[in-house]
């Protein structure tokens, strides 16, 4: 099993877990009869969760032992781990509350529109700021 592809269906997962074993041998290991295993592999019948779980464990163990330093699988897993760490750091940075800096001068903010404000500032080109009383 030098080049294990990631299974994308129930049948592929069972065949990957079974590897070189016969259906009868693997069925005994799973505790099911051979005809049921055949139907699970051909996807005629949905496999029970216990069968899927066992197959996932077998495939994961095989992948872990094949991921030795220097192999393509090891390189791919190392790259994926670095990518996940980078994405997690980016997500954490975005989740941190940003400090609220004072708005730039002349910027209108939400509190400029509050009903409590009795005066509004009017800015005319070429003139100083003037306060003008608004109607209550």
N, C-alpha and C positions, 0 to 999 in steps of 0.2 A: 504494500500500500504506500508506494513512494510518493505518488502525486494525488493526495486526497482532495477532491473538490468539495466545496461546501454544499451539503444537500439542500434542495429547495422544495422537496415534497416528502410526504410520508414514505413512499416507496423508496426514494433515494436514501433517506435516512436509515431505513431498515437494511437496505443492501449495503450501505457504508458500514453500519455496525456489524453486520454479519460477516463482511469481508470474505475470507477464504473458507469459512465454515459452511457446511451444507445446511439446507433449510431444516432438516431433521435435527441436526446438532444444535443449531441456534434456537429452534423451537423448544427443545428440552431445557436449554439454559433459561429461556423466558418463562417456561411453565405453561406453554400453550401447545396445541397439536400442530403438526406440520401443515395441514390443509388450511388452518386459520392463518398461519404465518404467510402462506402463499397468497391468500386473499388480501392480507394487509399489504404485502409487497406490491401486488398488482393494483392496489387501491380500489378493489371491489368492495372492501369492507373497511370501515374506520377502525384503526387500532386503538385499544384501550390506553388510557393515560399511563399505566404502569409500563406498557411495552415501549411507548414513545420515550418515557423518562429513562428507561434502561438503555435504549439506543442512543439517546443524547449523551448519557454518561460515558458509554463506550467510545463514541466518536470524539468527545471532548478529551478523554484520556489519551486517545491515540494522537490527537492534534498536539496536545501538550508534550508528549514524548518526541514527536517529530520536529518540534520547534527548538532545535538545538542551535546555538550560536553559529553563524556562518551560513545557515540555510536560508532559502528565499522566504520560507514561512516565518522564520524568526525575524528577518528584516521587515517583513510586512507587519507583523505583530508589534514590533518596536516602533515602527512609524505610526501605527494606529494608536498606540499608547501615548506617544508624544502629541498627536493631534487631539486626542481626547483631553489631555492635560491642558493644552493651549485653549481649547474651546471652553473648558470649565473655568479657567482663569479669566477669560474674556467675559463669560456670563456673570462671574462674581463681581468683576469690575463694573459691569453695567447695573448690577443690582444694588451697589453701594449708593447710599443717599448722597446726592451732590450738594455741596455747600452752596447756599444761596448768596451769591455776590450781589452787591448793590447794583441796581440797574444803571446803565449809562445815563448821563445827564441828557434830559430832553426825551427820554423814553417814557412812553405812556404805559402804566401798569394797571392792574385790575383795581387797586385801591384808589386810583384817580377817578374811577367811576362810582365810588361808593356813595350812598345816599347821605352819609354823614358829612360829606365834604360840602362846605358852604361857599367856598371860593374856588374858582378854577383859573388856571393860568393860561393866558393867551400869549402866543408868541407871534409877533409880526416880523416880517423880513426887515432887517436893518434896525430893529428897535430892541430895547431892553425888555426883560420880562415884566409884565404888568399884571397886577391882580385886579380882577373885576368881580364884584359881588354878583353871584347868580341869584336868580329868583328862588325863594324858599319853597 
